[in-house]
Amino acid sequence: MATQYHDRPTINFLLYDVHEVEKACQLPFFSDHSRETFEMTLDAATLIADNIMFPNLLSVDRNQPELVDGEVKVHPCLKDYLKALGDSGIIGADFTYEDGGAQLPFSISSMVGHILMAANNGMMYTGLTTGAARLIASFGSEELKQKYIPDMLNGNWQGTMCLTEPQAGSSLSDIVCSAESAGENEFLVSGQKIFISAGDHDACRNVVHLVLARIKGAPLGTKGISLFVVPKYFEDGSKNDITNMGIYHKLGQKGVPAMHLGFGDQCRGYLLGEPNKGLNYMFQMMNEARIGVGFTGASISSAAYHAAVEYTKERPQSRRLNKKNALDSPQVAIIQHPDIRRMLLFQKAAVEGSLSLLTEVAQYFDLSHYSESEEERKKYHLLLELLTPIAKTYPCESGLRVTSDALQCFGGYGFTEDFPIEQYYRDIRITPIYEGTTGIQSQDLLGRKVAAENGAALKLLAGEIQKTIDEAMAYDHLKKYANELSAEIKNLSTITRHLISVAATGDTERFLSDATLYMELSGLVTIAWQWLKIGVTAQKKLAASDDLKSFYESKIHTMKFFYHYELPKTSGLSKRLLDEEVLTIDQGTEFQF
Ligand SMILES: Cc1cc2nc3c(=O)[nH]c(=O)nc-3n(C[C@H](O)[C@H](O)[C@H](O)COP(=O)(O)OP(=O)(O)OC[C@H]3O[C@@H](n4cnc5c(N)ncnc54)[C@H](O)[C@@H]3O)c2cc1C
């Protein structure tokens, strides 16, 4: 069993050196914080991860939740985990003081999430509670806030997001769950929701569902969807009319029950905010969850990568290629073989590049909410909106390769249950599916985010990337990479213009037919930007002192790997994205799949 699942020196380097998150403390909202309070929170999370989560990694997977007599039984360690997170204040750490939080920057609370997810992603309960409680904090009445938020943030009550229905998965405009007024702000909410993560369990005392439903007579489509708070239990202890209709048995993330829920005729809920604005409100939770899922992808990948590093250092096999026939010499550890090093370097590049991008995005979240001027808040909001689909997709899609390559490093043992690597390989598979599949994220990026406000967000991003390029040009070692990134930005902008010209013809299907490839291209360019940022920071550190020399040199080496092995993939993608030939659109003619 591997001993390491995350890398605190790299986390600290990304937070404090590359992204300078301490600067957030200059904003009034975060002014009570300092590097010391950040470190205390990260240490508290590490303790819970080390003592409760990581030791139960396999056990949570092997003893999955079951539906027994209508109730969901989960692993007993989940009670300890929720209590520990509630008692330590971690669940609501980034909430305002008024809502019971500690006003911790999101860039720190999400790194806390990374440590927890890397230890055991089968315990991803509290991210849902945080997102649900934040919806109540943002849009709820004082009464709803006081009734629900405290017990959610102290770990007593679970929060959920109830969007998906059998006919409405990717297509939320087709939601049919219905709501009918039953008094002031109270509604009868009925229908079925499927795949609801942590939809019920016995590790907490109540479950607070945030449910999308349509008030009778509301318009069709997304403009007729409202949002309701639907508790499992009311204050007087009576149970709501919610039935556990089924539990899914899944490929991975087995520790978390995914529920099929039935909201019966007598199920009561409370309207959150105004009628018909529910999907707009829910986007707050969805965007937060998308960043959270990006972190989950990077976290599972991190655990798989560290397991592979440990294994390949210990497993002797063959001799170096130049001494293949020296059979009287001992076998070498497989980490010495170039093919293994190539796989490990890719894993390191994807994991750390993803974490860097996610930290950047989490910072944009903080700045878009708490910058002092309206202009700054708007700027960071646009950047956040643009980068969220990429920050969800790259870590999850590259994470599939990371866990696959990590498993490959284990050879045959990787395919067995003797090592947890097969579990990471299974666990990560959901991440490009839930919270909007890769296909849907890609359409969001190209179809909405890139074109929004006449391409303002893309221009802002190009400006941010240019700052990194300018800094890198000051170092001879980095000029080549700065120039390459500069050329990639020009290429991305040429391709974007081309695709926007296709959109202008009104042929939306053709415009978006290769959106996923556009996403892949954007992901590579964005991660190359992050690696150049990392490279510049490492170069500055090396110029300043000899401390941690090999740590910083390894960062620069990994940056080079990304530019030599991954970034060149943009040329194939670009060729296709400029190609006029249409091959994937259904033309109405017979085609035999
Ligand atoms: C383990 C698990 C946990 C989940 N947790 C929750 C939860 O807590 N709350 C919740 O509400 N939901 C949850 N979900 C549901 C999840 O968000 C959906 O499964 C996901 O959004 C996809 O919807 P679907 O399964 O209906 O697939 P579909 O929408 O049927 O998609 C199938 C395929 O078709 C593609 N596709 C669909 N429409 C288009 C289109 N217009 N253009 C191009 N391609 C398209 C998709 O990209 C996908 O590849 C969970 C699912 C799972 C498996």
The ligand as an SDF file (V2000), in Angstrom:
LIG
                    3D

 53 58  0  0  0  0  0  0  0  0999 V2000
  -22.1420    8.4990   -9.6290 C   0  0  0  0  0  0  0  0  0  0  0  0
  -23.0270    9.6070  -10.1020 C   0  0  0  0  0  0  0  0  0  0  0  0
  -23.3190   10.6470   -9.2370 C   0  0  0  0  0  0  0  0  0  0  0  0
  -24.1800   11.6690   -9.6580 C   0  0  0  0  0  0  0  0  0  0  0  0
  -24.5300   12.6530   -8.7730 N   0  0  0  0  0  0  0  0  0  0  0  0
  -25.5280   13.5210   -9.1220 C   0  0  0  0  0  0  0  0  0  0  0  0
  -26.0820   14.4220   -8.1550 C   0  0  0  0  0  0  0  0  0  0  0  0
  -25.6510   14.4690   -7.0010 O   0  0  0  0  0  0  0  0  0  0  0  0
  -27.0930   15.2340   -8.5530 N   0  0  0  0  0  0  0  0  0  0  0  0
  -27.5980   15.2180   -9.8100 C   0  0  0  0  0  0  0  0  0  0  0  0
  -28.5100   15.9690  -10.0920 O   0  0  0  0  0  0  0  0  0  0  0  0
  -27.0770   14.3810  -10.7520 N   0  0  0  0  0  0  0  0  0  0  0  0
  -26.0650   13.5390  -10.4290 C   0  0  0  0  0  0  0  0  0  0  0  0
  -25.5680   12.6640  -11.3610 N   0  0  0  0  0  0  0  0  0  0  0  0
  -26.0900   12.7030  -12.7130 C   0  0  0  0  0  0  0  0  0  0  0  0
  -25.0780   13.2380  -13.7200 C   0  0  0  0  0  0  0  0  0  0  0  0
  -24.8950   14.6250  -13.5650 O   0  0  0  0  0  0  0  0  0  0  0  0
  -25.5740   12.8380  -15.1090 C   0  0  0  0  0  0  0  0  0  0  0  0
  -25.3770   11.4410  -15.2210 O   0  0  0  0  0  0  0  0  0  0  0  0
  -24.8620   13.5750  -16.2280 C   0  0  0  0  0  0  0  0  0  0  0  0
  -25.2250   14.9260  -16.2200 O   0  0  0  0  0  0  0  0  0  0  0  0
  -25.1830   12.9910  -17.6020 C   0  0  0  0  0  0  0  0  0  0  0  0
  -26.5610   12.8090  -17.7780 O   0  0  0  0  0  0  0  0  0  0  0  0
  -27.1130   11.3880  -18.2720 P   0  0  0  0  0  0  0  0  0  0  0  0
  -26.5350   10.3500  -17.3860 O   0  0  0  0  0  0  0  0  0  0  0  0
  -28.5770   11.4600  -18.3890 O   0  0  0  0  0  0  0  0  0  0  0  0
  -26.4550   11.2030  -19.6940 O   0  0  0  0  0  0  0  0  0  0  0  0
  -27.0040   11.7750  -21.0840 P   0  0  0  0  0  0  0  0  0  0  0  0
  -27.4450   13.1900  -20.9140 O   0  0  0  0  0  0  0  0  0  0  0  0
  -27.9650   10.8080  -21.6510 O   0  0  0  0  0  0  0  0  0  0  0  0
  -25.6820   11.7550  -21.9520 O   0  0  0  0  0  0  0  0  0  0  0  0
  -25.1790   10.5620  -22.5730 C   0  0  0  0  0  0  0  0  0  0  0  0
  -24.0790   10.9680  -23.5500 C   0  0  0  0  0  0  0  0  0  0  0  0
  -24.6420   11.8240  -24.5600 O   0  0  0  0  0  0  0  0  0  0  0  0
  -23.9350   13.0360  -24.6080 C   0  0  0  0  0  0  0  0  0  0  0  0
  -24.8770   14.1140  -24.8890 N   0  0  0  0  0  0  0  0  0  0  0  0
  -26.0540   14.3790  -24.3030 C   0  0  0  0  0  0  0  0  0  0  0  0
  -26.6100   15.4840  -24.8140 N   0  0  0  0  0  0  0  0  0  0  0  0
  -25.7630   15.9450  -25.7470 C   0  0  0  0  0  0  0  0  0  0  0  0
  -25.7430   17.0630  -26.6230 C   0  0  0  0  0  0  0  0  0  0  0  0
  -26.7240   17.9680  -26.6180 N   0  0  0  0  0  0  0  0  0  0  0  0
  -24.6820   17.2260  -27.4480 N   0  0  0  0  0  0  0  0  0  0  0  0
  -23.6710   16.3560  -27.4320 C   0  0  0  0  0  0  0  0  0  0  0  0
  -23.6170   15.2750  -26.6300 N   0  0  0  0  0  0  0  0  0  0  0  0
  -24.6480   15.0800  -25.8000 C   0  0  0  0  0  0  0  0  0  0  0  0
  -23.2820   13.2060  -23.2530 C   0  0  0  0  0  0  0  0  0  0  0  0
  -22.1220   14.0310  -23.3180 O   0  0  0  0  0  0  0  0  0  0  0  0
  -22.9570   11.7760  -22.8810 C   0  0  0  0  0  0  0  0  0  0  0  0
  -21.7340   11.4020  -23.4370 O   0  0  0  0  0  0  0  0  0  0  0  0
  -24.6820   11.6650  -10.9760 C   0  0  0  0  0  0  0  0  0  0  0  0
  -24.3550   10.6240  -11.8470 C   0  0  0  0  0  0  0  0  0  0  0  0
  -23.5600    9.5900  -11.4150 C   0  0  0  0  0  0  0  0  0  0  0  0
  -23.2680    8.4640  -12.3650 C   0  0  0  0  0  0  0  0  0  0  0  0
  1  2  1  0
  2  3  1  0
  2 52  2  0
  3  4  2  0
  4  5  1  0
  4 50  1  0
  5  6  2  0
  6  7  1  0
  6 13  1  0
  7  8  2  0
  7  9  1  0
  9 10  1  0
 10 11  2  0
 10 12  1  0
 12 13  2  0
 13 14  1  0
 14 15  1  0
 14 50  1  0
 15 16  1  0
 16 17  1  0
 16 18  1  0
 18 19  1  0
 18 20  1  0
 20 21  1  0
 20 22  1  0
 22 23  1  0
 23 24  1  0
 24 25  2  0
 24 26  1  0
 24 27  1  0
 27 28  1  0
 28 29  2  0
 28 30  1  0
 28 31  1  0
 31 32  1  0
 32 33  1  0
 33 34  1  0
 33 48  1  0
 34 35  1  0
 35 36  1  0
 35 46  1  0
 36 37  1  0
 36 45  1  0
 37 38  2  0
 38 39  1  0
 39 40  1  0
 39 45  2  0
 40 41  1  0
 40 42  2  0
 42 43  1  0
 43 44  2  0
 44 45  1  0
 46 47  1  0
 46 48  1  0
 48 49  1  0
 50 51  2  0
 51 52  1  0
 52 53  1  0
M  END
$$$$
